[in-house]
Amino acid sequence: MSAKKISSQDRFPESEALQKVAAAAMERQLRKEREVVQGHNKKILPLKVGTRASPLALVQTRNFLTILTRFCPVLRNMGAFEEHQIKTTGDTVLNRRLAEIGGKGLFAKEIHEALLRGEVDFAVHSLKDLETELPDGLVLACTMKREDVRDALILGPDLYNMDFENPFAALPQGAVVGSSSVRRQAQLLHARPDLKFTLIRGNVQTRLDKLAGRECQASLLAMAGLKRLGLESRADFPLDPTLMVPAAGQGIVGITVRADDIELRELLAAIEDYESRAVMTAERALLAELDGSCRTPIGGYAQLMPLVSGGEPHLHLTGLVAREDGSFLLKRSISGAIEDAEKMGRQLGASLRADSPADIFTE
């Protein structure tokens, strides 16, 4: 990705300084461990962590808490965190596309409602599942180091993992591909209009089981999820982002908190990943500018590029807009300074929107 080596000192403050930040934040929490709220005692600790109940969501949440306690030893062995699993609309309705049951943010809606009610103190998300505009009163306090950003083509039991130069050549004429992502569908149909798509939803293992059960001949999943679950060997063809542009925020775990929870925001800021914050800012600005419907295939991928002649690394952003049937696809890139990440996202989004059919964003 970037030739500039981001050391642990760059990614995280020095251990001693970080521990002081954590200790100060936790001391403030401990001082008000019990306070009167509407005549009832409200226990501040442990801090309640909101998460979806899927295997992948739980792995991501527990990995995040491990990182937090590793860099903040004061949090160890004090029962500082309590996991709260929350079922979301996106988890319970599996026989329809997300666009048909309310669209954006369906994997975060109930979690954010619990956060705003004070039932949880912060929440862990796959960033690509977050709505572009967070509910009033909430902020994205922390983004973690990005996992593998690529999508993966996974073949069913009747297809063979041959060494094709073009991964899509592994799919026979008219093959049935299972997916719920209009972004993946549009890009694959643009390259292979003969293919057919069928809806498959559910967690990662459920989708792999449906593929094994021959409900489809191939499927597409995020490499990040496969790796976090130890299932990367199931990926027959990891697809380079130049071949299939990922979703904005793909592979990044993000943490949301209430905007007025200053102590927790300070604690989480101490473990923020610099690169993830930069690329996420550009990608989500692109998404916000395009402001498509839930049926609009949109891709966004930013990366820090290598140093040139001793200069500073720069940001390279690729954006994509398409029709669901693949009959139209527009992809463009832009480069600029890291500090201009949001401006770049807005600029590229405006360019893509101006040169795309208007109905793509409303249908």
C-alpha positions in Angstrom: 0.0 0.0 0.0 2.2 2.8 1.2 6.0 2.7 1.1 6.1 4.9 4.2 6.6 2.7 7.1 3.9 3.5 9.7 5.5 2.3 13.0 3.6 1.4 16.1 4.7 4.7 17.5 3.0 6.4 14.5 -0.1 4.3 14.8 -0.3 4.6 18.5 1.1 7.1 21.0 4.0 5.8 23.0 2.9 3.2 25.5 3.5 5.4 28.6 1.6 8.4 27.1 -1.3 6.1 26.0 -1.6 4.5 29.4 -1.8 8.0 31.0 -4.6 8.9 28.6 -6.4 5.6 29.4 -5.8 5.9 33.2 -7.1 9.5 33.3 -10.2 8.6 31.3 -10.9 5.6 33.5 -10.2 7.6 36.7 -12.9 10.1 35.7 -15.3 7.2 35.1 -14.5 5.6 38.4 -15.0 8.9 40.3 -18.6 9.0 39.0 -19.1 5.2 39.0 -22.4 5.7 40.7 -24.6 8.7 40.1 -28.2 9.4 40.6 -30.3 9.5 37.4 -34.0 10.0 37.8 -33.8 8.7 41.3 -32.0 5.5 40.5 -28.3 4.5 40.8 -26.7 4.2 37.4 -23.6 2.1 37.3 -21.0 3.6 34.9 -18.7 0.6 34.8 -18.4 -1.8 33.2 -18.6 0.0 29.8 -21.2 -1.7 27.6 -20.1 -2.6 24.1 -22.8 -2.9 21.4 -22.3 -5.4 18.6 -24.2 -7.5 16.2 -24.5 -11.2 17.1 -23.0 -12.7 14.0 -19.8 -14.8 14.3 -17.9 -12.2 12.3 -19.2 -9.2 14.3 -18.3 -11.0 17.6 -14.7 -11.8 16.3 -14.3 -8.1 15.3 -15.6 -6.8 18.6 -13.4 -9.1 20.7 -10.3 -8.4 18.5 -10.9 -4.7 19.1 -11.2 -5.1 22.8 -8.0 -7.1 22.8 -6.2 -4.3 21.0 -7.6 -1.7 23.4 -6.5 -3.6 26.5 -3.1 -4.5 25.0 -2.2 -0.9 24.7 -4.0 0.2 27.9 -2.9 -2.3 30.6 -4.9 -0.3 33.2 -8.0 -1.8 31.6 -6.9 -5.4 32.2 -8.4 -7.5 34.9 -10.9 -4.8 36.0 -14.0 -6.0 34.2 -14.0 -2.7 32.2 -16.1 -4.0 29.3 -19.4 -5.9 28.9 -20.5 -7.2 25.5 -24.1 -6.6 24.5 -25.2 -8.6 21.4 -28.0 -6.8 19.5 -30.1 -8.2 16.6 -30.5 -5.8 13.8 -33.1 -5.7 11.0 -30.4 -6.7 8.5 -29.8 -9.9 10.5 -33.4 -11.0 10.8 -34.9 -10.4 7.3 -32.9 -12.6 5.0 -35.2 -13.3 2.1 -35.1 -9.9 0.6 -32.5 -7.4 -0.5 -31.6 -4.7 2.0 -33.0 -2.1 -0.4 -36.4 -3.7 -0.1 -36.6 -3.5 3.7 -35.4 0.0 4.4 -32.0 0.3 2.8 -29.0 2.0 4.4 -27.9 1.4 7.9 -29.9 -1.7 8.6 -27.0 -3.5 10.3 -26.5 -0.5 12.6 -30.0 1.0 13.3 -31.0 -0.9 16.4 -27.4 -0.7 17.8 -27.4 3.1 17.4 -30.9 3.3 19.0 -29.5 1.5 22.0 -26.5 3.8 22.0 -28.6 6.9 22.0 -30.8 5.5 24.8 -27.7 4.9 26.9 -28.1 1.1 26.9 -24.6 0.7 25.5 -21.6 3.0 25.7 -20.0 2.4 22.4 -20.5 0.1 19.4 -18.3 -1.9 17.0 -19.2 -2.0 13.3 -18.0 -3.1 9.9 -17.5 0.4 8.5 -19.1 -0.5 5.2 -22.4 -1.2 7.0 -22.6 2.2 8.5 -24.9 4.8 7.0 -23.1 7.8 5.4 -24.6 10.3 7.9 -24.7 9.1 11.5 -27.7 9.8 13.7 -27.6 13.1 15.5 -25.6 12.8 18.8 -23.3 10.0 17.5 -19.8 10.2 16.1 -17.3 7.8 14.5 -14.7 8.0 17.3 -12.1 5.4 16.0 -11.2 3.4 13.0 -8.9 0.3 13.2 -6.2 -0.9 10.9 -7.7 -2.1 7.6 -7.8 -5.8 6.8 -7.5 -7.1 3.2 -9.8 -4.8 1.2 -10.4 -7.2 -1.7 -13.5 -9.1 -2.7 -13.1 -12.8 -3.4 -14.6 -15.1 -6.0 -15.6 -18.4 -4.5 -16.4 -21.4 -6.7 -19.0 -24.1 -5.9 -18.1 -27.8 -5.8 -18.8 -28.4 -9.5 -16.3 -25.8 -10.7 -12.5 -26.1 -10.7 -10.0 -23.7 -9.3 -7.9 -23.5 -12.4 -5.1 -21.0 -12.9 -6.9 -18.5 -15.2 -5.3 -15.2 -15.9 -8.8 -13.8 -15.9 -10.5 -15.1 -12.7 -14.0 -14.6 -14.3 -13.0 -17.2 -16.9 -13.5 -19.8 -14.2 -17.2 -19.3 -14.5 -19.0 -21.2 -17.3 -21.4 -19.6 -19.7 -24.6 -18.7 -18.0 -23.3 -19.6 -14.5 -25.5 -18.7 -11.5 -23.8 -16.5 -9.0 -25.2 -16.0 -5.5 -24.9 -12.5 -4.0 -26.9 -9.8 -2.3 -24.5 -6.9 -3.3 -25.6 -4.8 -6.2 -22.0 -3.4 -6.4 -20.5 -6.8 -7.0 -23.3 -7.9 -9.3 -23.0 -4.8 -11.5 -19.2 -5.1 -11.9 -19.3 -8.8 -12.7 -22.2 -8.4 -15.1 -20.4 -5.6 -16.9 -17.5 -8.0 -17.5 -19.7 -11.1 -18.1 -23.3 -10.2 -19.1 -24.1 -13.9 -19.7 -24.1 -14.6 -16.0 -27.2 -15.0 -13.9 -27.6 -13.8 -10.3 -29.6 -15.2 -7.4 -30.1 -13.7 -3.9 -28.2 -15.3 -1.0 -28.0 -13.6 2.3 -26.9 -14.5 5.8 -23.6 -14.7 7.7 -20.4 -15.8 6.0 -20.7 -19.5 6.9 -24.4 -19.6 5.9 -23.4 -18.3 2.4 -20.6 -20.8 2.1 -23.1 -23.6 3.1 -25.6 -22.4 0.4 -22.8 -22.5 -2.1 -21.8 -26.0 -1.0 -25.5 -27.0 -1.3 -25.5 -25.9 -4.9 -28.0 -23.1 -4.5 -25.6 -21.3 -6.8 -22.4 -22.1 -8.7 -20.2 -19.3 -7.3 -20.4 -16.4 -4.9 -18.5 -13.3 -3.9 -17.5 -12.4 -0.3 -15.1 -9.9 1.3 -11.6 -11.2 2.0 -11.6 -9.3 5.3 -14.4 -11.4 6.7 -12.9 -14.6 5.5 -9.6 -13.8 7.0 -11.0 -12.7 10.4 -12.9 -16.0 10.6 -9.9 -18.1 9.5 -11.6 -19.1 6.2 -9.3 -17.4 3.7 -8.5 -20.8 2.1 -12.1 -20.7 0.8 -11.3 -17.8 -1.5 -10.5 -19.3 -4.9 -9.7 -15.9 -6.5 -9.0 -12.8 -4.4 -9.9 -10.0 -6.9 -7.6 -7.0 -7.2 -9.4 -3.7 -6.6 -8.6 -2.7 -10.1 -10.8 -5.6 -11.3 -13.5 -5.2 -8.7 -13.7 -1.9 -6.8 -14.5 -2.6 -3.1 -17.2 -0.9 -1.0 -16.4 2.3 0.8 -15.0 1.3 4.2 -14.6 -2.4 3.3 -12.2 -4.2 5.7 -12.2 -1.4 8.3 -13.8 -1.7 11.8 -15.2 1.5 13.1 -16.3 2.5 16.7 -19.3 4.8 17.3 -20.0 6.6 20.6 -22.2 9.4 21.9 -20.8 12.8 20.9 -20.8 14.1 24.4 -18.9 11.2 25.9 -15.6 13.0 25.9 -13.7 10.6 28.1 -14.4 7.6 25.9 -13.7 9.6 22.8 -10.2 10.5 24.2 -9.5 6.8 25.1 -10.5 5.6 21.6 -8.7 8.3 19.8 -5.5 7.0 21.3 -5.7 3.7 19.3 -6.9 5.2 16.0 -5.2 3.9 12.8 -3.9 6.9 10.9 -4.1 5.3 7.4 -7.6 4.0 8.0 -8.9 7.4 9.1 -7.4 9.0 6.0 -8.7 6.5 3.5 -12.1 6.2 5.2 -12.5 10.0 5.1 -12.0 10.0 1.3 -14.2 7.0 0.7 -17.2 8.1 2.8 -17.0 11.7 1.4 -17.3 10.1 -2.1 -20.3 8.1 -0.9 -21.9 11.1 0.6 -21.5 13.2 -2.6 -23.0 10.4 -4.8 -25.9 9.9 -2.3 -27.3 7.1 -4.4 -30.3 5.0 -3.5 -29.8 1.6 -1.9 -30.0 0.1 -5.4 -27.2 2.2 -6.8 -24.0 0.2 -7.3 -21.2 2.4 -5.8 -17.6 1.5 -5.1 -14.9 3.5 -3.4 -11.3 2.6 -2.6 -8.5 4.9 -1.3 -4.9 4.0 -0.5 -1.8 5.8 0.5 0.7 5.7 -2.4 4.5 5.4 -2.1 6.8 8.3 -1.5 8.2 9.9 -4.6 11.7 11.6 -4.5 11.6 11.9 -0.7 8.2 13.7 -0.7 5.2 13.0 1.4 2.9 10.0 0.6 -0.2 11.0 -1.2 -3.7 9.6 -1.4 -5.1 7.8 -4.4 -8.9 7.4 -4.6 -10.9 5.3 -7.1 -14.7 5.7 -7.4 -17.2 3.7 -9.4 -20.9 4.1 -10.3 -22.8 1.5 -12.3 -26.2 0.1 -13.2 -27.3 -3.0 -11.4 -27.5 -4.9 -14.7 -23.9 -3.9 -15.6 -25.1 -2.1 -18.8 -23.4 1.1 -17.6 -20.2 1.4 -15.5 -18.1 4.5 -14.9 -14.8 4.4 -13.0 -12.4 7.2 -12.3 -9.5 8.0 -10.0 -8.0 11.1 -8.4 -4.8 11.7 -6.3 -4.0 14.4 -3.8 -2.6 15.3 -0.4 -3.8 13.2 2.6 -5.1 16.3 4.3 -7.4 16.9 1.4 -9.1 13.5 1.7 -12.6 14.8 2.2 -12.3 17.4 -0.5 -11.0 14.7 -2.9 -13.9 12.4 -2.1 -16.4 15.2 -2.8 -14.7 16.2 -6.0 -14.6 12.7 -7.4 -18.1 12.0 -6.4 -19.4 15.1 -8.1 -17.5 14.2 -11.3 -19.0 10.7 -11.4 -22.4 11.9 -10.7 -22.3 14.6 -13.4 -21.3 12.1 -16.1 -23.8 9.3 -15.0 -27.4 8.9 -16.1 -29.6 10.6 -13.4 -31.9 7.7 -13.0 -29.1 5.6 -11.6 -29.3 7.5 -8.3 -33.1 7.4 -7.9 -34.2 4.0 -9.3 
